[in-house]
Amino acid sequence: MKTIGLIGGMSWESSLEYYRIVNEVVKEKLGGLHSAKCIMYSVDFDEIATHQRQGKWDEATDLMIDAAQRVEKGGADFFLICTNTMHLMADEVANHVTIPLIHIVDVTAEAIEEQGIKTIGLLGTKFTMEEDFYKGRLIKNHGLEVLIPEEEEERDIIHDIIFSELCLGTIKQSSRDRFIAVMEKLAARGAEGIILGCTEIGFLTSDEDSPVPLFDTTKIHAEAAALLALND
């Protein structure tokens, strides 16, 4: 079994999910007392979020590089950045270590392609929805058409719910209703599925809330890591 490297803490609530899922998959596949071999380095999310708000992406990149190097030195065979937004600097981080990065966009795109979906909705932080690092990879590398909420106000609301509620472990029905309304609009515009492009969104909404299939990036990413670890 390979050792999984996890860069977590963004937020720690979703990092718990990564740890739970990789261990559940290993237990399911191997049975008995088996669990995943993994190393997690957890950052201080307040420091990361401050750099994001201030547009200090170079400083945020340095923190991610340091984290990746720590999990590599700890003995990880490959690593994951356990958040969608910080894949903005994923390629640069990967260039500073010798172990492979399992990119959250690529494994999510593979899950989408398996269902024959060509047009996909994307929800996440404003950085994830509006910047090219995420949409561009889905479009250029995987040939998908990507839809995000048309109204800036809707994107602001989603972003605020993520940071002011979900990352703090707060779940509100009123926020779920807002997400449902946005997902219904994306489906009406032609989205055949919707990416939950923030690792906390799965705490708030599920397939029952959406008219089209949801792709929970936390679940997809963690399951892909566990299966890779078992593929010796």
DRENPA-3360 file (N, C-alpha, C; in nm, 2 decimals, always signed):
BEGIN
1 = MKTIGLIG = +0.08/-0.12/+0.00/+0.00/+0.00/+0.00/+0.09/+0.12/+0.00 ~ +0.06/+0.22/-0.09/+0.13/+0.35/-0.09/+0.08/+0.44/+0.02 ~ +0.17/+0.53/+0.05/+0.13/+0.63/+0.16/+0.08/+0.76/+0.09 ~ -0.04/+0.80/+0.14/-0.10/+0.92/+0.09/-0.06/+1.04/+0.16 ~ -0.02/+1.15/+0.09/+0.01/+1.28/+0.15/-0.11/+1.37/+0.14 ~ -0.15/+1.43/+0.25/-0.27/+1.51/+0.25/-0.23/+1.65/+0.31 ~ -0.25/+1.76/+0.23/-0.23/+1.89/+0.27/-0.37/+1.94/+0.31 ~ -0.40/+1.95/+0.44/-0.53/+1.98/+0.49/-0.54/+2.11/+0.57;
9 = GMSWESSL = -0.65/+2.12/+0.64/-0.67/+2.24/+0.72/-0.75/+2.35/+0.65 ~ -0.80/+2.33/+0.53/-0.86/+2.43/+0.45/-1.00/+2.39/+0.40 ~ -1.09/+2.37/+0.49/-1.09/+2.38/+0.63/-1.07/+2.25/+0.70 ~ -1.05/+2.25/+0.83/-1.02/+2.12/+0.90/-1.15/+2.03/+0.89 ~ -1.27/+2.10/+0.88/-1.39/+2.02/+0.88/-1.39/+1.93/+0.75 ~ -1.35/+1.98/+0.64/-1.34/+1.90/+0.52/-1.22/+1.80/+0.52 ~ -1.12/+1.84/+0.59/-1.00/+1.75/+0.60/-1.04/+1.62/+0.68 ~ -1.13/+1.64/+0.78/-1.18/+1.52/+0.85/-1.25/+1.42/+0.75;
17 = EYYRIVNE = -1.32/+1.48/+0.65/-1.39/+1.40/+0.55/-1.29/+1.32/+0.47 ~ -1.18/+1.39/+0.43/-1.08/+1.32/+0.35/-1.02/+1.20/+0.43 ~ -0.99/+1.22/+0.56/-0.94/+1.12/+0.64/-1.04/+1.00/+0.65 ~ -1.16/+1.04/+0.68/-1.27/+0.93/+0.69/-1.28/+0.85/+0.56 ~ -1.29/+0.92/+0.45/-1.32/+0.85/+0.32/-1.20/+0.76/+0.28 ~ -1.08/+0.81/+0.29/-0.97/+0.72/+0.25/-0.96/+0.60/+0.33 ~ -0.99/+0.61/+0.46/-0.99/+0.49/+0.55/-1.11/+0.40/+0.52 ~ -1.22/+0.46/+0.49/-1.34/+0.37/+0.46/-1.32/+0.29/+0.33;
25 = VVKEKLGG = -1.26/+0.36/+0.23/-1.23/+0.29/+0.11/-1.13/+0.17/+0.13 ~ -1.03/+0.20/+0.20/-0.93/+0.09/+0.23/-0.99/-0.02/+0.31 ~ -1.07/+0.01/+0.41/-1.14/-0.09/+0.49/-1.23/-0.17/+0.40 ~ -1.31/-0.11/+0.31/-1.40/-0.18/+0.22/-1.33/-0.27/+0.13 ~ -1.21/-0.23/+0.08/-1.14/-0.31/-0.02/-1.06/-0.42/+0.04 ~ -1.00/-0.40/+0.16/-0.91/-0.50/+0.22/-0.97/-0.57/+0.34 ~ -1.08/-0.51/+0.40/-1.14/-0.57/+0.51/-1.06/-0.57/+0.64 ~ -1.11/-0.64/+0.74/-1.05/-0.66/+0.87/-1.01/-0.53/+0.93;
33 = LHSAKCIM = -0.89/-0.52/+0.98/-0.84/-0.40/+1.06/-0.76/-0.30/+0.97 ~ -0.77/-0.32/+0.84/-0.69/-0.24/+0.75/-0.74/-0.09/+0.75 ~ -0.64/-0.01/+0.74/-0.67/+0.14/+0.73/-0.56/+0.20/+0.64 ~ -0.58/+0.32/+0.60/-0.50/+0.39/+0.50/-0.37/+0.43/+0.56 ~ -0.26/+0.42/+0.49/-0.13/+0.48/+0.53/-0.13/+0.62/+0.47 ~ -0.13/+0.72/+0.56/-0.14/+0.86/+0.52/-0.06/+0.95/+0.61 ~ -0.02/+1.06/+0.56/+0.04/+1.17/+0.63/-0.03/+1.30/+0.60 ~ -0.07/+1.37/+0.70/-0.14/+1.50/+0.68/-0.06/+1.61/+0.74;
41 = YSVDFDEI = -0.04/+1.71/+0.67/+0.01/+1.84/+0.72/-0.10/+1.94/+0.71 ~ -0.14/+1.99/+0.83/-0.26/+2.08/+0.83/-0.21/+2.22/+0.86 ~ -0.25/+2.31/+0.77/-0.21/+2.45/+0.78/-0.31/+2.53/+0.87 ~ -0.27/+2.65/+0.90/-0.36/+2.75/+0.97/-0.45/+2.82/+0.86 ~ -0.57/+2.78/+0.85/-0.66/+2.83/+0.75/-0.67/+2.98/+0.75 ~ -0.67/+3.04/+0.87/-0.68/+3.19/+0.88/-0.57/+3.26/+0.80 ~ -0.45/+3.20/+0.81/-0.34/+3.26/+0.74/-0.36/+3.25/+0.59 ~ -0.41/+3.13/+0.54/-0.43/+3.11/+0.40/-0.55/+3.21/+0.35;
49 = ATHQRQGK = -0.66/+3.21/+0.43/-0.77/+3.30/+0.39/-0.73/+3.44/+0.38 ~ -0.65/+3.49/+0.47/-0.60/+3.63/+0.47/-0.53/+3.66/+0.34 ~ -0.44/+3.57/+0.31/-0.36/+3.59/+0.18/-0.46/+3.59/+0.06 ~ -0.56/+3.50/+0.06/-0.66/+3.50/-0.05/-0.73/+3.64/-0.06 ~ -0.78/+3.68/+0.06/-0.85/+3.81/+0.05/-0.77/+3.93/+0.01 ~ -0.64/+3.93/+0.04/-0.55/+4.04/+0.01/-0.48/+4.02/-0.13 ~ -0.52/+3.91/-0.19/-0.46/+3.88/-0.32/-0.31/+3.85/-0.32 ~ -0.26/+3.80/-0.20/-0.12/+3.77/-0.18/-0.10/+3.62/-0.22;
57 = WDEATDLM = -0.12/+3.59/-0.35/-0.11/+3.45/-0.39/+0.03/+3.40/-0.39 ~ +0.13/+3.48/-0.40/+0.27/+3.43/-0.39/+0.30/+3.38/-0.25 ~ +0.25/+3.45/-0.15/+0.27/+3.41/-0.01/+0.19/+3.28/+0.01 ~ +0.07/+3.27/-0.04/-0.01/+3.15/-0.03/+0.06/+3.03/-0.10 ~ +0.12/+3.06/-0.21/+0.19/+2.95/-0.28/+0.31/+2.90/-0.20 ~ +0.38/+2.99/-0.14/+0.50/+2.95/-0.06/+0.45/+2.86/+0.06 ~ +0.34/+2.89/+0.12/+0.29/+2.80/+0.22/+0.25/+2.66/+0.17 ~ +0.19/+2.66/+0.05/+0.16/+2.53/-0.01/+0.28/+2.45/-0.05;
65 = IDAAQRVE = +0.38/+2.52/-0.10/+0.51/+2.45/-0.13/+0.57/+2.39/-0.01 ~ +0.57/+2.47/+0.10/+0.63/+2.42/+0.22/+0.55/+2.30/+0.27 ~ +0.42/+2.30/+0.26/+0.34/+2.19/+0.31/+0.37/+2.06/+0.23 ~ +0.38/+2.08/+0.09/+0.40/+1.97/+0.01/+0.54/+1.90/+0.04 ~ +0.64/+1.99/+0.06/+0.77/+1.94/+0.09/+0.77/+1.86/+0.22 ~ +0.69/+1.91/+0.32/+0.68/+1.84/+0.45/+0.62/+1.70/+0.43 ~ +0.51/+1.69/+0.35/+0.45/+1.55/+0.34/+0.54/+1.46/+0.26 ~ +0.62/+1.52/+0.16/+0.72/+1.44/+0.09/+0.82/+1.39/+0.18;
73 = KGGADFFL = +0.88/+1.48/+0.26/+0.98/+1.43/+0.36/+0.93/+1.33/+0.46 ~ +0.80/+1.34/+0.49/+0.74/+1.25/+0.58/+0.72/+1.11/+0.52 ~ +0.74/+1.09/+0.39/+0.73/+0.96/+0.33/+0.62/+0.93/+0.24 ~ +0.54/+1.04/+0.20/+0.43/+1.02/+0.11/+0.47/+0.98/-0.03 ~ +0.40/+0.89/-0.09/+0.43/+0.85/-0.23/+0.37/+0.94/-0.33 ~ +0.26/+1.01/-0.29/+0.19/+1.11/-0.38/+0.12/+1.20/-0.28 ~ +0.06/+1.31/-0.33/+0.00/+1.40/-0.24/-0.13/+1.47/-0.30 ~ -0.21/+1.52/-0.21/-0.34/+1.59/-0.25/-0.34/+1.72/-0.18;
81 = ICTNTMHL = -0.38/+1.82/-0.25/-0.42/+1.95/-0.18/-0.57/+1.94/-0.15 ~ -0.60/+1.93/-0.03/-0.74/+1.90/+0.01/-0.83/+2.02/+0.01 ~ -0.84/+2.09/-0.10/-0.92/+2.20/-0.12/-0.92/+2.24/-0.27 ~ -1.03/+2.30/-0.32/-1.03/+2.33/-0.46/-0.96/+2.46/-0.49 ~ -0.99/+2.56/-0.41/-0.93/+2.70/-0.44/-0.78/+2.70/-0.45 ~ -0.71/+2.63/-0.36/-0.57/+2.63/-0.36/-0.50/+2.55/-0.47 ~ -0.59/+2.49/-0.56/-0.53/+2.44/-0.68/-0.49/+2.55/-0.78 ~ -0.52/+2.67/-0.75/-0.48/+2.78/-0.83/-0.33/+2.78/-0.85;
89 = MADEVANH = -0.25/+2.73/-0.75/-0.11/+2.72/-0.76/-0.06/+2.58/-0.76 ~ -0.15/+2.48/-0.80/-0.12/+2.34/-0.79/+0.01/+2.31/-0.88 ~ +0.01/+2.36/-1.00/+0.12/+2.32/-1.09/+0.26/+2.37/-1.03 ~ +0.26/+2.49/-0.98/+0.38/+2.54/-0.92/+0.42/+2.46/-0.80 ~ +0.33/+2.42/-0.71/+0.36/+2.34/-0.60/+0.41/+2.20/-0.64 ~ +0.35/+2.14/-0.74/+0.40/+2.01/-0.79/+0.54/+2.02/-0.84 ~ +0.58/+2.13/-0.89/+0.71/+2.15/-0.95/+0.82/+2.15/-0.84 ~ +0.78/+2.17/-0.72/+0.88/+2.18/-0.61/+0.90/+2.05/-0.53;
97 = VTIPLIHI = +0.83/+1.95/-0.57/+0.85/+1.82/-0.51/+0.87/+1.71/-0.61 ~ +0.91/+1.59/-0.57/+0.93/+1.49/-0.67/+0.82/+1.38/-0.67 ~ +0.73/+1.39/-0.58/+0.62/+1.30/-0.58/+0.50/+1.36/-0.66 ~ +0.41/+1.27/-0.72/+0.31/+1.32/-0.80/+0.19/+1.39/-0.72 ~ +0.13/+1.49/-0.78/+0.01/+1.55/-0.73/-0.11/+1.49/-0.79 ~ -0.21/+1.45/-0.71/-0.34/+1.40/-0.77/-0.43/+1.53/-0.77 ~ -0.45/+1.58/-0.89/-0.52/+1.70/-0.91/-0.67/+1.69/-0.90 ~ -0.73/+1.77/-0.82/-0.88/+1.75/-0.79/-0.96/+1.78/-0.92;
105 = VDVTAEAI = -0.92/+1.86/-1.01/-1.00/+1.89/-1.13/-0.99/+1.77/-1.22 ~ -0.88/+1.70/-1.23/-0.87/+1.59/-1.32/-0.95/+1.47/-1.28 ~ -0.95/+1.44/-1.15/-1.02/+1.32/-1.11/-1.17/+1.35/-1.11 ~ -1.21/+1.48/-1.09/-1.35/+1.51/-1.10/-1.40/+1.51/-1.24 ~ -1.31/+1.56/-1.33/-1.35/+1.55/-1.47/-1.37/+1.41/-1.52 ~ -1.28/+1.32/-1.47/-1.29/+1.18/-1.51/-1.43/+1.12/-1.47 ~ -1.47/+1.16/-1.35/-1.60/+1.11/-1.30/-1.72/+1.17/-1.38 ~ -1.70/+1.29/-1.42/-1.80/+1.35/-1.51/-1.81/+1.28/-1.65;
113 = EEQGIKTI = -1.69/+1.26/-1.70/-1.68/+1.20/-1.83/-1.74/+1.06/-1.83 ~ -1.72/+0.98/-1.72/-1.78/+0.85/-1.71/-1.93/+0.85/-1.72 ~ -1.99/+0.96/-1.69/-2.14/+0.97/-1.71/-2.18/+1.03/-1.84 ~ -2.09/+1.05/-1.93/-2.12/+1.11/-2.06/-2.17/+1.25/-2.06 ~ -2.13/+1.32/-1.95/-2.18/+1.46/-1.94/-2.08/+1.56/-2.01 ~ -2.13/+1.65/-2.09/-2.05/+1.75/-2.16/-2.06/+1.89/-2.11 ~ -2.18/+1.92/-2.05/-2.20/+2.06/-1.99/-2.21/+2.05/-1.84 ~ -2.13/+2.11/-1.77/-2.12/+2.10/-1.63/-2.13/+2.23/-1.56;
121 = GLLGTKFT = -2.21/+2.24/-1.45/-2.21/+2.36/-1.37/-2.10/+2.35/-1.26 ~ -2.06/+2.47/-1.22/-1.95/+2.48/-1.12/-1.99/+2.58/-1.01 ~ -1.99/+2.53/-0.88/-2.01/+2.61/-0.77/-1.88/+2.60/-0.68 ~ -1.85/+2.71/-0.61/-1.73/+2.71/-0.53/-1.71/+2.85/-0.48 ~ -1.59/+2.88/-0.43/-1.55/+3.02/-0.39/-1.55/+3.10/-0.52 ~ -1.55/+3.23/-0.50/-1.54/+3.32/-0.62/-1.41/+3.30/-0.70 ~ -1.30/+3.26/-0.63/-1.18/+3.23/-0.70/-1.20/+3.11/-0.79 ~ -1.26/+3.01/-0.74/-1.28/+2.89/-0.82/-1.37/+2.91/-0.93;
129 = MEEDFYKG = -1.48/+2.98/-0.91/-1.58/+3.00/-1.01/-1.53/+3.10/-1.12 ~ -1.46/+3.20/-1.08/-1.43/+3.31/-1.17/-1.29/+3.31/-1.24 ~ -1.19/+3.25/-1.17/-1.06/+3.24/-1.23/-1.05/+3.13/-1.33 ~ -0.94/+3.13/-1.41/-0.93/+3.04/-1.52/-0.87/+2.90/-1.48 ~ -0.80/+2.90/-1.36/-0.73/+2.78/-1.32/-0.81/+2.66/-1.31 ~ -0.94/+2.67/-1.28/-1.03/+2.56/-1.26/-1.11/+2.54/-1.39 ~ -1.19/+2.64/-1.43/-1.27/+2.63/-1.55/-1.18/+2.60/-1.67 ~ -1.07/+2.67/-1.68/-0.98/+2.65/-1.80/-0.93/+2.50/-1.81;
137 = RLIKNHGL = -0.90/+2.44/-1.69/-0.85/+2.30/-1.70/-0.96/+2.21/-1.74 ~ -1.08/+2.23/-1.69/-1.20/+2.15/-1.73/-1.22/+2.17/-1.89 ~ -1.21/+2.29/-1.94/-1.24/+2.31/-2.08/-1.12/+2.26/-2.17 ~ -1.00/+2.31/-2.14/-0.89/+2.28/-2.22/-0.84/+2.13/-2.21 ~ -0.84/+2.08/-2.09/-0.78/+1.94/-2.07/-0.89/+1.83/-2.09 ~ -1.02/+1.87/-2.07/-1.12/+1.77/-2.07/-1.24/+1.79/-2.16 ~ -1.23/+1.90/-2.24/-1.33/+1.93/-2.34/-1.47/+1.95/-2.28 ~ -1.49/+2.00/-2.16/-1.62/+2.02/-2.10/-1.66/+2.17/-2.12;
145 = EVLIPEEE = -1.79/+2.19/-2.13/-1.85/+2.32/-2.13/-1.88/+2.35/-1.98 ~ -1.84/+2.47/-1.93/-1.86/+2.50/-1.79/-1.95/+2.62/-1.77 ~ -2.05/+2.60/-1.68/-2.14/+2.71/-1.65/-2.12/+2.75/-1.50 ~ -2.12/+2.88/-1.48/-2.12/+2.93/-1.34/-2.24/+3.02/-1.32 ~ -2.28/+3.05/-1.20/-2.39/+3.14/-1.18/-2.37/+3.27/-1.26 ~ -2.48/+3.31/-1.33/-2.46/+3.43/-1.42/-2.45/+3.56/-1.33 ~ -2.52/+3.57/-1.23/-2.53/+3.69/-1.15/-2.41/+3.70/-1.05 ~ -2.34/+3.81/-1.05/-2.24/+3.83/-0.95/-2.29/+3.82/-0.81;
153 = EERDIIHD = -2.41/+3.87/-0.78/-2.47/+3.86/-0.65/-2.48/+3.71/-0.61 ~ -2.52/+3.62/-0.70/-2.53/+3.48/-0.66/-2.39/+3.43/-0.63 ~ -2.29/+3.46/-0.70/-2.15/+3.41/-0.68/-2.11/+3.47/-0.54 ~ -2.14/+3.59/-0.51/-2.10/+3.65/-0.38/-2.17/+3.57/-0.27 ~ -2.30/+3.54/-0.28/-2.37/+3.47/-0.18/-2.31/+3.33/-0.15 ~ -2.28/+3.26/-0.26/-2.22/+3.13/-0.25/-2.08/+3.14/-0.17 ~ -2.00/+3.23/-0.22/-1.87/+3.26/-0.16/-1.88/+3.29/-0.01 ~ -1.98/+3.38/+0.03/-1.99/+3.42/+0.17/-2.04/+3.30/+0.25;
161 = IIFSELCL = -2.13/+3.22/+0.20/-2.18/+3.10/+0.28/-2.07/+3.01/+0.31 ~ -1.98/+2.99/+0.21/-1.87/+2.90/+0.23/-1.78/+2.95/+0.34 ~ -1.74/+3.07/+0.34/-1.64/+3.12/+0.43/-1.71/+3.16/+0.57 ~ -1.83/+3.21/+0.57/-1.88/+3.26/+0.70/-1.96/+3.15/+0.77 ~ -2.00/+3.04/+0.69/-2.08/+2.94/+0.76/-2.01/+2.80/+0.74 ~ -2.00/+2.75/+0.62/-1.95/+2.61/+0.61/-1.81/+2.58/+0.66 ~ -1.72/+2.68/+0.64/-1.59/+2.66/+0.69/-1.58/+2.67/+0.85 ~ -1.69/+2.71/+0.90/-1.70/+2.72/+1.05/-1.79/+2.61/+1.11;
169 = GTIKQSSR = -1.83/+2.52/+1.02/-1.92/+2.41/+1.06/-2.06/+2.45/+1.08 ~ -2.10/+2.56/+1.03/-2.24/+2.61/+1.04/-2.33/+2.57/+0.92 ~ -2.44/+2.50/+0.95/-2.53/+2.46/+0.84/-2.66/+2.52/+0.86 ~ -2.71/+2.59/+0.76/-2.84/+2.66/+0.77/-2.93/+2.62/+0.66 ~ -3.06/+2.60/+0.69/-3.16/+2.56/+0.59/-3.17/+2.68/+0.49 ~ -3.16/+2.80/+0.53/-3.18/+2.92/+0.44/-3.07/+2.92/+0.34 ~ -2.95/+2.88/+0.38/-2.84/+2.87/+0.28/-2.85/+2.75/+0.19 ~ -2.90/+2.64/+0.24/-2.93/+2.53/+0.15/-3.03/+2.57/+0.04;
177 = DRFIAVME = -3.13/+2.65/+0.08/-3.24/+2.69/-0.01/-3.17/+2.78/-0.12 ~ -3.08/+2.87/-0.08/-3.01/+2.95/-0.18/-2.93/+2.87/-0.28 ~ -2.86/+2.77/-0.23/-2.79/+2.68/-0.32/-2.88/+2.61/-0.41 ~ -2.99/+2.56/-0.36/-3.09/+2.49/-0.45/-3.14/+2.58/-0.56 ~ -3.17/+2.70/-0.53/-3.22/+2.80/-0.63/-3.11/+2.82/-0.74 ~ -2.99/+2.83/-0.70/-2.88/+2.85/-0.79/-2.86/+2.72/-0.88 ~ -2.87/+2.61/-0.82/-2.85/+2.48/-0.89/-2.96/+2.46/-0.99 ~ -3.08/+2.50/-0.96/-3.20/+2.49/-1.05/-3.18/+2.58/-1.17;
185 = KLAARGAE = -3.12/+2.70/-1.15/-3.09/+2.79/-1.26/-2.98/+2.74/-1.35 ~ -2.88/+2.68/-1.29/-2.78/+2.62/-1.38/-2.83/+2.50/-1.46 ~ -2.92/+2.42/-1.40/-2.98/+2.31/-1.48/-3.07/+2.37/-1.59 ~ -3.14/+2.47/-1.56/-3.23/+2.53/-1.66/-3.15/+2.59/-1.78 ~ -3.02/+2.63/-1.75/-2.94/+2.68/-1.86/-2.86/+2.57/-1.94 ~ -2.88/+2.45/-1.89/-2.82/+2.34/-1.97/-2.72/+2.25/-1.90 ~ -2.69/+2.28/-1.77/-2.60/+2.20/-1.70/-2.66/+2.06/-1.68 ~ -2.58/+1.96/-1.72/-2.62/+1.82/-1.70/-2.58/+1.76/-1.57;
193 = GIILGCTE = -2.49/+1.83/-1.50/-2.45/+1.80/-1.37/-2.38/+1.92/-1.31 ~ -2.35/+1.91/-1.18/-2.30/+2.03/-1.11/-2.18/+1.98/-1.02 ~ -2.07/+2.05/-1.03/-1.95/+2.02/-0.95/-1.97/+2.10/-0.82 ~ -1.96/+2.03/-0.71/-1.95/+2.10/-0.58/-1.80/+2.13/-0.56 ~ -1.76/+2.24/-0.61/-1.62/+2.28/-0.63/-1.56/+2.35/-0.50 ~ -1.61/+2.31/-0.39/-1.55/+2.35/-0.26/-1.57/+2.24/-0.17 ~ -1.47/+2.20/-0.10/-1.47/+2.08/-0.02/-1.57/+2.08/+0.10 ~ -1.63/+2.19/+0.12/-1.73/+2.20/+0.23/-1.88/+2.20/+0.18;
201 = IGFLTSDE = -1.90/+2.21/+0.05/-2.04/+2.23/+0.00/-2.12/+2.10/+0.03 ~ -2.05/+1.98/+0.03/-2.12/+1.86/+0.05/-2.18/+1.85/+0.19 ~ -2.14/+1.93/+0.28/-2.20/+1.93/+0.42/-2.34/+1.99/+0.41 ~ -2.36/+2.08/+0.31/-2.49/+2.16/+0.30/-2.59/+2.10/+0.21 ~ -2.55/+2.04/+0.10/-2.64/+1.99/+0.00/-2.60/+1.86/-0.06 ~ -2.70/+1.79/-0.11/-2.68/+1.65/-0.16/-2.76/+1.63/-0.29 ~ -2.76/+1.51/-0.35/-2.82/+1.49/-0.47/-2.97/+1.51/-0.46 ~ -3.03/+1.49/-0.35/-3.18/+1.51/-0.33/-3.22/+1.66/-0.35;
209 = DSPVPLFD = -3.12/+1.75/-0.34/-3.15/+1.89/-0.35/-3.13/+1.94/-0.50 ~ -3.09/+1.86/-0.59/-3.05/+1.91/-0.72/-3.13/+1.83/-0.83 ~ -3.17/+1.90/-0.94/-3.24/+1.84/-1.05/-3.14/+1.76/-1.14 ~ -3.01/+1.78/-1.12/-2.91/+1.71/-1.20/-2.81/+1.64/-1.10 ~ -2.73/+1.55/-1.15/-2.63/+1.48/-1.06/-2.53/+1.58/-1.01 ~ -2.49/+1.56/-0.88/-2.39/+1.65/-0.82/-2.25/+1.57/-0.81 ~ -2.14/+1.64/-0.83/-2.01/+1.58/-0.82/-1.94/+1.64/-0.70 ~ -1.94/+1.56/-0.59/-1.88/+1.61/-0.47/-1.73/+1.59/-0.48;
217 = TTKIHAEA = -1.65/+1.70/-0.49/-1.51/+1.69/-0.51/-1.43/+1.63/-0.40 ~ -1.48/+1.65/-0.28/-1.42/+1.59/-0.16/-1.42/+1.44/-0.17 ~ -1.54/+1.38/-0.20/-1.56/+1.24/-0.21/-1.48/+1.18/-0.32 ~ -1.49/+1.25/-0.44/-1.42/+1.20/-0.56/-1.27/+1.20/-0.54 ~ -1.21/+1.31/-0.49/-1.07/+1.32/-0.47/-1.02/+1.22/-0.37 ~ -1.08/+1.21/-0.25/-1.04/+1.11/-0.15/-1.05/+0.97/-0.20 ~ -1.15/+0.93/-0.27/-1.17/+0.80/-0.32/-1.06/+0.77/-0.42 ~ -1.03/+0.86/-0.50/-0.92/+0.84/-0.60/-0.79/+0.82/-0.54;
225 = AALLALND = -0.76/+0.89/-0.43/-0.64/+0.87/-0.36/-0.63/+0.73/-0.29 ~ -0.74/+0.69/-0.23/-0.74/+0.56/-0.17/-0.71/+0.45/-0.27 ~ -0.78/+0.46/-0.38/-0.77/+0.35/-0.48/-0.63/+0.35/-0.54 ~ -0.57/+0.47/-0.56/-0.43/+0.48/-0.61/-0.33/+0.42/-0.51 ~ -0.36/+0.44/-0.38/-0.27/+0.39/-0.27/-0.28/+0.23/-0.27 ~ -0.39/+0.18/-0.31/-0.41/+0.03/-0.31/-0.36/-0.03/-0.44 ~ -0.33/+0.05/-0.54/-0.29/+0.00/-0.67/-0.14/-0.02/-0.67 ~ -0.09/-0.11/-0.59/+0.06/-0.14/-0.59/+0.09/-0.24/-0.70;
% end
